[in-house]
Amino acid sequence: MAALQFLVRGDLPVPVGARVYALHPAGLDGAAVTLVAAADLAAVLA
């Protein structure tokens, strides 16, 4: 399973394939990671 990272900004390195929740995702490559929206966060954590 891919890691889940919580970021304020998308300015930190993340592993390819990781799931990422970022308040400000600019700078993250949506093709390399799975961006998790706030609306989907509860389902991801369940």
Phi and psi restraints in degrees (value plus and minus 20) as a CYANA .aco file:
   2 ALA   PHI     -92.2   -52.2
   2 ALA   PSI     133.5   173.5
   3 ALA   PHI     -89.7   -49.7
   3 ALA   PSI     136.8   176.8
   4 LEU   PHI    -136.4   -96.4
   4 LEU   PSI     101.2   141.2
   5 GLN   PHI    -136.2   -96.2
   5 GLN   PSI     123.0   163.0
   6 PHE   PHI    -131.0   -91.0
   6 PHE   PSI     102.2   142.2
   7 LEU   PHI    -147.6  -107.6
   7 LEU   PSI     128.7   168.7
   8 VAL   PHI    -100.5   -60.5
   8 VAL   PSI     -66.7   -26.7
   9 ARG   PHI    -143.9  -103.9
   9 ARG   PSI     136.9   176.9
  10 GLY   PHI    -106.4   -66.4
  10 GLY   PSI      25.4    65.4
  11 ASP   PHI    -129.7   -89.7
  11 ASP   PSI      -5.8    34.2
  12 LEU   PHI    -132.6   -92.6
  12 LEU   PSI     131.4   171.4
  13 PRO   PHI     -89.1   -49.1
  13 PRO   PSI     119.5   159.5
  14 VAL   PHI    -151.1  -111.1
  14 VAL   PSI     128.1   168.1
  15 PRO   PHI     -87.0   -47.0
  15 PRO   PSI     127.0   167.0
  16 VAL   PHI     -80.5   -40.5
  16 VAL   PSI     113.3   153.3
  17 GLY   PHI      70.2   110.2
  17 GLY   PSI     -24.5    15.5
  18 ALA   PHI     -90.0   -50.0
  18 ALA   PSI     132.5   172.5
  19 ARG   PHI    -112.4   -72.4
  19 ARG   PSI     113.2   153.2
  20 VAL   PHI    -152.3  -112.3
  20 VAL   PSI     109.8   149.8
  21 TYR   PHI    -128.9   -88.9
  21 TYR   PSI      99.0   139.0
  22 ALA   PHI    -151.3  -111.3
  22 ALA   PSI     110.9   150.9
  23 LEU   PHI     -82.4   -42.4
  23 LEU   PSI     -58.6   -18.6
  24 HIS   PHI    -147.8  -107.8
  24 HIS   PSI      69.0   109.0
  25 PRO   PHI    -100.7   -60.7
  25 PRO   PSI     -14.9    25.1
  26 ALA   PHI     -75.8   -35.8
  26 ALA   PSI     115.3   155.3
  27 GLY   PHI      79.4   119.4
  27 GLY   PSI     -34.0     6.0
  28 LEU   PHI    -110.1   -70.1
  28 LEU   PSI     119.5   159.5
  29 ASP   PHI    -108.0   -68.0
  29 ASP   PSI      86.8   126.8
  30 GLY   PHI     -83.6   -43.6
  30 GLY   PSI     -37.6     2.4
  31 ALA   PHI    -101.6   -61.6
  31 ALA   PSI     -41.4    -1.4
  32 ALA   PHI    -119.1   -79.1
  32 ALA   PSI     -42.2    -2.2
  33 VAL   PHI    -150.5  -110.5
  33 VAL   PSI     145.3   185.3
  34 THR   PHI    -121.3   -81.3
  34 THR   PSI      92.2   132.2
  35 LEU   PHI    -100.8   -60.8
  35 LEU   PSI     107.6   147.6
  36 VAL   PHI    -120.8   -80.8
  36 VAL   PSI     103.6   143.6
  37 ALA   PHI    -101.1   -61.1
  37 ALA   PSI     137.9   177.9
  38 ALA   PHI     -77.2   -37.2
  38 ALA   PSI     -58.4   -18.4
  39 ALA   PHI     -85.4   -45.4
  39 ALA   PSI     -45.9    -5.9
  40 ASP   PHI    -116.1   -76.1
  40 ASP   PSI     -25.6    14.4
  41 LEU   PHI     -82.1   -42.1
  41 LEU   PSI     -61.3   -21.3
  42 ALA   PHI     -81.9   -41.9
  42 ALA   PSI     -60.4   -20.4
  43 ALA   PHI     -87.1   -47.1
  43 ALA   PSI     -57.1   -17.1
  44 VAL   PHI     -86.0   -46.0
  44 VAL   PSI     -57.5   -17.5
  45 LEU   PHI    -100.4   -60.4
  45 LEU   PSI     -36.8     3.2
